[in-house]
Amino acid sequence: MNSKAFGSRILFSIALALVGATAGAQDWALKMFDATSHDFQTVARGAKAVHHFKIKNIYQEPAHISGVRSSCGCTTAQIIKPDLKTFETGEIVAELNTRAFNGFRTATVTVTLDAPFPAEVQLNVSGFIRSDVVLQPGSIDLGTVDVGEPAEKTLSVSYAGRDDWKIVDAKTTDPHFQVELRETSRGSGRVAYDVLVRLMKNAPPGYIKDQLILVTNDVKSADIPVELEGRVLSALTVSPASLFMGAVRPGQKVTKQLVIRGKKPFKIMAVDCKNECFAIELPTESKSVHLTPIVFTAGDKPGKITCPIRIHTDQGEDAVAKCTVFAEVVEPAEAPNP
């Protein structure tokens, strides 16, 4: 073999090695995402269309998301929590710009990591934005509502096209909502509705995250999804309502805090927690905000641990707060060396 051929063979081998290392780095980062694509399907113009891509650091080394970019102006992306320690979770939030764009849209969101190794992961977003149906506002956000209090919001729907177009029904999986359809105008191929959404008094405390589906007589695309969100506050609120202590190694001890708020000063009398892995120290004073530490001591057996908690106060049975604490005992994997 002559020297020129030998040199070419070396360069080719080096190129293969570099390609293999790069592919390995991408695979390593790719494993942290629960999904890499999302289809918004058909949405109205002006509608809120947001998706949260979940990312979890499953490795021993800390991970850092250094940047995110989109291939199309129809989609914006942002990083939630760029620094992720072992087993911590974050999000890449992708939003379809339904006000400035119409028709079928696709975008590639590229997520760049620079620790523990350089890598890029591509997330694919797609959706069809209708130009004939316009929502104002883009979602139904009830905000914060006290338990036992009613709330309502109005959504305006405008249509341009057929004279006989109608909204024939409105559906939601949450039984605590009432929806009233009011046709406000019709003529020259244009139709307008006000959609009145009422939250009933018997709605339980907690976050509201659902969709209102407006059903039309449009044969090709009958359903119009509308994001429905809000929060019903009880006399006592616990934050977070679901507390993840972390994914920890056997024998490791972790302490996190619950924030318990009331509309007036109260005293915590007792805490029901039936799992001995969780220890809770009761405060003695009466105040409207309590910072209550919870200590989790991991056992030797790997697996997930979940424990519901009830917090009793001196305000009676109507002022009982509830939350769930959970943890995972696991041995982390080592990140591959590219």
C-alpha positions in Angstrom: 0.0 0.0 0.0 1.5 3.4 -1.0 1.8 6.3 1.4 -1.1 8.2 -0.2 -3.5 5.3 0.2 -2.3 4.7 3.7 -2.9 8.3 4.6 -6.4 8.2 3.1 -7.2 5.1 5.2 -6.1 6.8 8.4 -8.2 9.9 7.7 -11.2 7.7 6.9 -10.7 5.8 10.2 -10.5 9.1 12.1 -13.7 10.3 10.4 -15.5 7.2 11.4 -14.4 7.5 15.0 -15.6 11.1 15.1 -18.9 10.2 13.6 -19.3 7.3 16.1 -18.4 9.6 19.1 -20.9 12.2 17.9 -23.7 9.7 17.5 -23.0 8.3 20.9 -23.2 11.7 22.5 -26.6 12.3 20.8 -27.9 9.0 22.0 -26.7 9.8 25.5 -28.6 13.1 25.5 -31.6 11.7 23.7 -32.3 9.2 26.5 -33.1 12.0 28.9 -36.2 13.0 26.9 -39.6 11.3 27.4 -40.6 12.3 23.8 -39.1 14.1 20.9 -42.1 15.1 18.8 -45.6 16.7 19.3 -48.4 17.2 16.9 -50.8 20.0 17.9 -53.2 18.7 15.2 -55.8 21.4 14.1 -56.0 24.6 16.2 -57.8 27.9 15.7 -56.1 31.1 14.8 -55.1 32.9 18.0 -55.5 29.7 20.1 -52.9 29.0 22.8 -50.9 26.0 21.6 -48.1 25.1 24.1 -46.3 21.8 24.7 -43.9 20.8 27.5 -41.2 18.4 26.5 -40.0 16.7 29.7 -36.2 16.1 30.3 -34.7 14.1 33.2 -31.1 13.8 34.1 -30.7 10.0 34.6 -26.9 10.1 35.0 -24.5 10.7 37.9 -23.0 13.8 36.3 -24.8 17.2 36.4 -26.3 18.2 33.0 -26.5 21.7 31.6 -28.7 22.9 28.7 -26.8 25.7 27.1 -29.3 26.8 24.4 -32.4 26.1 22.4 -33.3 27.3 18.9 -36.2 26.8 16.4 -35.9 26.3 12.7 -39.1 28.3 12.1 -40.5 31.5 13.4 -43.9 29.7 13.7 -42.6 28.1 16.9 -40.8 29.6 19.9 -39.0 27.6 22.5 -37.6 28.2 26.0 -35.7 26.3 28.6 -37.2 25.6 32.0 -34.4 24.8 34.5 -31.2 24.6 32.5 -29.1 23.0 35.3 -30.1 19.5 36.1 -28.5 17.5 38.9 -28.9 13.7 39.1 -32.5 12.7 38.5 -33.7 16.3 38.4 -36.3 17.2 35.8 -36.8 20.2 33.5 -38.7 21.2 30.5 -38.3 22.6 27.0 -41.5 24.6 26.3 -42.5 24.9 22.6 -45.3 27.3 21.6 -46.9 27.5 18.2 -47.5 31.1 17.0 -51.1 30.8 15.9 -51.6 34.6 15.5 -48.9 35.3 12.9 -49.0 32.0 10.9 -51.6 29.9 9.1 -51.8 26.5 7.5 -49.7 23.4 8.2 -46.5 24.3 10.1 -43.5 22.2 11.2 -40.5 23.2 13.2 -37.4 21.5 14.5 -36.4 22.7 18.0 -32.7 22.0 18.6 -31.7 21.6 22.2 -27.9 22.1 22.9 -26.2 20.6 26.0 -22.6 21.4 27.0 -22.3 19.2 30.1 -21.4 16.6 30.9 -20.6 16.3 27.2 -21.5 18.4 24.1 -24.6 17.1 22.4 -27.7 18.2 20.5 -31.2 16.8 20.5 -33.8 17.7 17.9 -37.5 18.0 18.9 -40.1 18.0 16.2 -43.3 20.2 16.4 -46.2 20.3 13.9 -49.7 21.6 13.6 -52.3 23.0 11.3 -53.5 26.5 12.1 -57.0 27.3 10.8 -57.4 30.8 9.2 -61.2 30.7 9.1 -61.7 30.4 12.9 -60.3 33.0 15.4 -60.3 32.8 19.2 -60.1 35.8 21.5 -58.5 35.3 24.0 -56.5 32.3 23.0 -57.5 30.2 26.1 -59.8 30.2 29.0 -57.8 31.1 32.1 -59.9 31.4 35.2 -56.9 32.5 37.3 -57.2 31.8 41.1 -60.6 31.2 42.6 -61.4 30.6 46.3 -63.2 27.3 47.0 -66.9 27.7 47.1 -66.9 30.8 44.9 -68.2 30.8 41.3 -66.2 32.1 38.4 -66.8 32.7 34.7 -65.0 33.7 31.6 -66.2 34.5 28.0 -64.5 33.4 24.9 -65.2 35.0 21.5 -65.2 32.8 18.4 -65.2 34.4 14.9 -65.7 32.4 11.7 -65.4 33.4 8.0 -66.6 31.0 5.3 -70.0 29.3 5.1 -73.3 30.9 5.9 -74.6 27.8 7.7 -71.6 27.2 10.0 -72.5 26.5 13.6 -71.1 25.5 17.0 -73.5 22.7 17.9 -72.0 21.6 21.3 -69.2 22.2 23.8 -67.6 19.4 25.8 -65.2 19.1 28.7 -64.2 16.1 30.8 -64.5 18.2 34.0 -68.1 17.9 35.4 -67.7 21.2 37.4 -68.1 23.4 34.3 -71.2 24.7 32.6 -70.9 26.1 29.1 -73.4 28.4 27.4 -73.2 29.2 23.6 -74.5 32.5 22.4 -74.6 33.3 18.7 -74.0 37.1 18.4 -74.0 37.7 14.7 -74.5 35.9 11.3 -74.4 37.2 7.8 -72.3 37.4 4.6 -70.4 34.2 5.4 -69.4 35.5 8.8 -70.5 34.0 12.2 -69.7 35.0 15.7 -70.2 33.3 19.1 -69.7 34.2 22.7 -68.8 31.1 24.7 -69.6 31.6 28.4 -67.7 29.2 30.7 -68.8 28.9 34.3 -67.0 27.2 37.1 -69.5 25.8 39.6 -69.4 26.4 43.4 -68.8 22.8 44.2 -65.5 22.6 42.3 -62.9 21.0 44.5 -59.6 22.6 45.4 -56.7 22.0 43.0 -55.3 22.9 39.6 -57.5 22.9 36.5 -55.8 21.8 33.3 -58.2 20.6 30.7 -59.6 21.2 27.2 -62.9 22.6 26.1 -63.9 21.1 22.8 -66.2 23.2 20.6 -68.0 20.9 18.3 -69.1 22.4 14.9 -71.0 21.2 11.9 -67.8 21.4 9.8 -67.5 17.9 8.3 -63.7 18.2 7.6 -62.7 19.6 11.0 -65.5 19.5 13.4 -63.6 20.0 16.7 -62.0 23.2 17.9 -59.8 22.6 21.1 -59.5 25.4 23.7 -57.1 25.3 26.6 -58.9 25.5 30.0 -56.9 26.3 33.1 -57.1 27.8 36.6 -56.7 27.0 40.2 -59.2 26.6 43.0 -57.8 27.5 46.4 -59.0 25.9 49.6 -59.0 27.5 53.0 -55.6 26.0 53.4 -53.1 25.5 50.5 -50.1 23.3 50.3 -47.3 24.1 47.9 -46.3 21.9 46.1 -49.4 19.7 46.2 -47.2 16.9 44.9 -43.7 16.9 46.5 -41.0 14.9 44.8 -38.2 14.2 47.3 -35.9 13.1 44.5 -34.4 9.9 43.2 -31.9 9.0 45.9 -29.4 6.3 46.7 -30.1 3.8 49.5 -29.4 5.3 52.9 -29.4 8.8 51.6 -31.3 11.5 53.5 -33.1 14.4 51.8 -35.0 17.3 53.3 -37.5 19.5 51.5 -40.1 22.0 52.6 -43.9 22.2 52.3 -45.4 25.7 52.3 -48.8 25.7 54.0 -50.9 28.9 53.8 -54.2 29.9 55.3 -56.4 32.9 55.0 -55.9 33.6 58.7 -53.4 32.4 61.3 -53.7 28.7 62.2 -51.9 26.0 64.2 -50.9 22.6 62.8 -52.2 20.0 65.2 -51.3 16.7 63.5 -49.9 15.3 60.3 -51.1 11.9 59.0 -48.2 10.1 57.2 -48.2 6.3 57.4 -44.7 5.7 55.9 -41.9 5.7 58.4 -39.4 6.8 55.7 -40.9 10.3 55.9 -40.4 12.4 59.1 -42.3 15.6 59.7 -41.6 18.1 62.5 -44.7 19.9 63.7 -44.4 23.7 64.4 -45.8 25.0 67.7 -46.8 28.5 66.8 -49.9 29.9 65.1 -49.4 31.8 61.9 -50.9 32.2 58.4 -47.8 30.7 56.6 -45.9 27.6 57.8 -42.7 26.3 56.3 -42.8 22.6 57.3 -39.7 20.5 56.6 -40.1 16.9 55.5 -37.2 14.5 55.8 -37.0 11.4 53.7 -34.5 8.6 54.5 -34.1 6.1 51.7 -34.2 2.4 52.6 -32.2 -0.4 51.1 -34.8 -1.6 48.7 -34.9 0.1 45.2 -38.3 1.3 44.0 -40.8 4.1 44.1 -42.4 5.2 47.4 -45.6 7.3 47.6 -47.3 8.6 50.7 -50.5 10.7 51.0 -50.4 13.3 53.7 -53.2 15.0 55.6 -52.5 18.1 57.7 -55.0 18.8 60.5 -55.2 22.3 62.0 -57.0 24.0 64.9 -59.5 25.5 62.3 -61.7 22.3 62.2 -62.3 19.7 59.6 -63.0 22.3 56.9 -59.3 23.4 57.2 -57.5 20.1 56.4 -54.8 20.3 53.8 -53.8 17.4 51.6 -50.7 16.6 49.6 -48.7 13.7 48.3 -45.0 13.1 48.8 -43.1 10.6 46.8 -39.5 9.5 46.2 -37.5 6.9 44.2 -34.7 4.8 45.6 -32.4 3.9 42.7 -28.8 3.6 41.6 -28.0 6.1 38.9 -26.4 5.1 35.6 -23.1 6.4 34.5 -23.1 8.6 31.4 -21.2 7.0 28.5 -17.9 8.6 27.6 -18.1 9.7 24.0 
